[in-house]
Amino acid sequence: MNNTKPIKSVENVQKLKQYYLERGEYRDHLLVTICLNSALRISDVLKLKWEDIYDTNKKNTFNTHIELKEQKTRKINLVYINESIKDAVKKYINAVGTRPRNGYIFTGSGNKPITRMQAYRIINRGGKSIGLDISPHSLRKTFGYHAWKQGVPPVLLMQIYNHSSFEITKRYLGITQEEKDEVYLEVQL
């Protein structure tokens, strides 16, 4: 997984999401959108249930946050549910034609969540359609890369990712020499 790289082009991120919409694959579009906008590991995304993001009992409204105990770190994480996630959920609900009920969001056979391998195949297929070799971990790194490019301090990203060291976060960002050169070009005192 160390070789995975973020998707650095916003245009490619949009093309990836559009790939699933054009095929009517709204579940897969939702999977990619949550991965891109939550910075969660795929093992945690696949365990999400409808009630984690959506009030399925009373109001049929969105929760403000996803609250979960991360499988790998065992730490509690709160992830804000942004408009991109809400929009993808609405598209999914409209396509399916019914409101979500309790249960896993990304189900395969037997109402169990799809496997990590199945998620990999879904995401990699979309990546190949736009000329990229990507994995679920690429989407996790994509979140951090674009947050960093928008000025989010790396130390805050370290907390979002629940990384134990800043070195891990630096590797996630996938900063290239060209990007370092840009800083030298822009900052001329």
Secondary structure per residue as TSV (DSSP state, phi and psi in degrees):
chain	resnum	aa	ss	phi	psi
A	1	M	-	360.0	-16.8
A	2	N	T	-65.7	-22.2
A	3	N	T	-83.8	-9.5
A	4	T	-	-68.2	144.7
A	5	K	-	-122.8	152.6
A	6	P	-	-72.3	159.2
A	7	I	-	-84.5	110.6
A	8	K	-	-87.0	-18.8
A	9	S	-	-93.3	122.0
A	10	V	H	-60.6	-35.6
A	11	E	H	-60.4	-42.4
A	12	N	H	-67.5	-34.9
A	13	V	H	-61.3	-45.4
A	14	Q	H	-66.3	-39.8
A	15	K	H	-62.4	-39.5
A	16	L	H	-61.7	-48.4
A	17	K	H	-64.1	-39.0
A	18	Q	H	-66.0	-32.8
A	19	Y	H	-52.1	-46.3
A	20	Y	H	-72.9	-37.9
A	21	L	H	-63.6	-42.1
A	22	E	H	-63.2	-24.8
A	23	R	T	-96.7	0.3
A	24	G	T	71.8	22.8
A	25	E	-	-96.1	72.9
A	26	Y	H	-71.1	-32.9
A	27	R	H	-62.7	-44.6
A	28	D	H	-69.0	-35.7
A	29	H	H	-61.2	-42.7
A	30	L	H	-64.5	-41.7
A	31	L	H	-57.1	-50.9
A	32	V	H	-63.5	-42.3
A	33	T	H	-64.1	-43.0
A	34	I	H	-66.0	-41.9
A	35	C	H	-59.9	-44.0
A	36	L	H	-68.5	-30.7
A	37	N	H	-106.9	-0.9
A	38	S	H	-114.8	-21.7
A	39	A	-	62.0	22.0
A	40	L	-	-85.4	152.7
A	41	R	-	-68.7	151.4
A	42	I	H	-60.5	-34.3
A	43	S	H	-61.0	-34.6
A	44	D	H	-78.4	-37.4
A	45	V	H	-62.3	-43.5
A	46	L	H	-68.1	-21.8
A	47	K	T	-85.9	-5.0
A	48	L	-	-64.2	139.9
A	49	K	B	-112.3	160.3
A	50	W	H	-55.2	-40.2
A	51	E	H	-67.5	-13.4
A	52	D	H	-72.1	-25.8
A	53	I	H	-121.4	-15.9
A	54	Y	B	-141.5	133.7
A	55	D	-	-77.1	96.9
A	56	T	T	-83.7	-14.0
A	57	N	T	-88.5	-50.7
A	58	K	T	-111.0	-62.5
A	59	K	T	-95.4	-17.1
A	60	N	-	52.2	50.1
A	61	T	-	-127.6	168.3
A	62	F	B	-82.2	144.7
A	63	N	-	-71.9	161.8
A	64	T	S	-80.4	-31.5
A	65	H	E	-137.1	154.3
A	66	I	E	-93.1	125.8
A	67	E	E	-114.8	123.9
A	68	L	E	-150.4	157.7
A	69	K	E	-96.9	115.7
A	70	E	-	-63.6	136.0
A	71	Q	T	-62.4	-43.8
A	72	K	T	-75.9	-47.5
A	73	T	T	-92.6	-17.5
A	74	R	-	64.2	14.2
A	75	K	-	-90.7	148.6
A	76	I	E	-77.2	134.9
A	77	N	E	-130.3	135.3
A	78	L	E	-111.0	123.2
A	79	V	E	-118.4	122.2
A	80	Y	E	-67.1	136.1
A	81	I	-	-89.9	103.2
A	82	N	-	-85.4	177.9
A	83	E	H	-65.3	-32.0
A	84	S	H	-63.0	-42.8
A	85	I	H	-66.2	-45.3
A	86	K	H	-59.3	-43.3
A	87	D	H	-62.4	-42.4
A	88	A	H	-65.6	-38.2
A	89	V	H	-64.6	-44.0
A	90	K	H	-61.3	-41.2
A	91	K	H	-62.4	-42.0
A	92	Y	H	-63.3	-47.7
A	93	I	H	-60.7	-44.0
A	94	N	H	-62.8	-38.4
A	95	A	H	-69.5	-40.1
A	96	V	H	-76.5	-34.0
A	97	G	-	89.7	1.7
A	98	T	S	-135.8	156.2
A	99	R	-	-71.9	148.2
A	100	P	-	-64.4	145.3
A	101	R	-	-111.9	172.6
A	102	N	S	-59.6	146.8
A	103	G	S	134.5	175.2
A	104	Y	B	-66.7	146.7
A	105	I	S	-75.7	-46.9
A	106	F	S	-103.4	78.4
A	107	T	B	-91.5	148.0
A	108	G	-	-110.8	-136.4
A	109	S	G	-78.3	145.3
A	110	G	G	72.4	22.0
A	111	N	G	58.0	24.2
A	112	K	-	-98.5	156.5
A	113	P	B	-65.9	151.9
A	114	I	-	-62.9	160.7
A	115	T	-	-82.7	164.8
A	116	R	H	-61.0	-37.7
A	117	M	H	-64.9	-41.4
A	118	Q	H	-64.4	-42.1
A	119	A	H	-61.6	-41.7
A	120	Y	H	-58.3	-46.8
A	121	R	H	-62.2	-41.5
A	122	I	H	-60.6	-48.9
A	123	I	H	-72.1	-40.9
A	124	N	H	-65.1	-38.2
A	125	R	H	-60.8	-44.7
A	126	G	H	-63.0	-40.8
A	127	G	H	-62.6	-44.5
A	128	K	H	-61.0	-31.2
A	129	S	H	-65.7	-21.3
A	130	I	T	-113.9	15.8
A	131	G	T	81.8	22.6
A	132	L	-	-121.7	146.0
A	133	D	-	-102.4	99.2
A	134	I	-	-125.6	165.2
A	135	S	-	-135.9	173.9
A	136	P	H	-56.1	-35.6
A	137	H	H	-65.9	-30.4
A	138	S	H	-58.9	-39.1
A	139	L	H	-69.3	-36.9
A	140	R	H	-61.3	-44.1
A	141	K	H	-70.1	-31.9
A	142	T	H	-60.7	-41.9
A	143	F	H	-55.0	-51.8
A	144	G	H	-64.4	-40.8
A	145	Y	H	-60.7	-48.2
A	146	H	H	-71.3	-33.6
A	147	A	H	-63.2	-44.2
A	148	W	H	-62.6	-43.5
A	149	K	H	-63.6	-26.4
A	150	Q	T	-88.7	5.6
A	151	G	T	100.1	7.2
A	152	V	-	-70.3	127.5
A	153	P	-	-62.0	136.2
A	154	P	H	-55.9	-30.5
A	155	V	H	-66.7	-32.5
A	156	L	H	-70.5	-38.4
A	157	L	H	-62.8	-36.3
A	158	M	H	-58.3	-41.5
A	159	Q	H	-71.0	-40.3
A	160	I	H	-59.9	-42.9
A	161	Y	H	-77.1	-13.7
A	162	N	T	59.8	39.3
A	163	H	-	-78.0	148.5
A	164	S	S	-85.3	-15.8
A	165	S	-	-145.0	154.9
A	166	F	H	-68.2	-28.9
A	167	E	H	-59.9	-39.7
A	168	I	H	-64.1	-44.0
A	169	T	H	-63.2	-41.1
A	170	K	H	-59.5	-42.0
A	171	R	H	-64.6	-37.9
A	172	Y	H	-60.7	-37.6
A	173	L	H	-68.3	-23.5
A	174	G	T	60.6	40.9
A	175	I	-	-70.5	128.6
A	176	T	-	-98.5	169.2
A	177	Q	H	-62.7	-37.1
A	178	E	H	-60.7	-39.6
A	179	E	H	-69.4	-35.2
A	180	K	H	-67.2	-39.0
A	181	D	H	-61.4	-37.7
A	182	E	H	-56.2	-39.9
A	183	V	H	-61.8	-45.0
A	184	Y	H	-64.3	-34.3
A	185	L	H	-70.0	-38.6
A	186	E	H	-79.7	-37.3
A	187	V	-	-96.2	99.0
A	188	Q	-	-126.8	102.2
A	189	L	-	-91.5	360.0
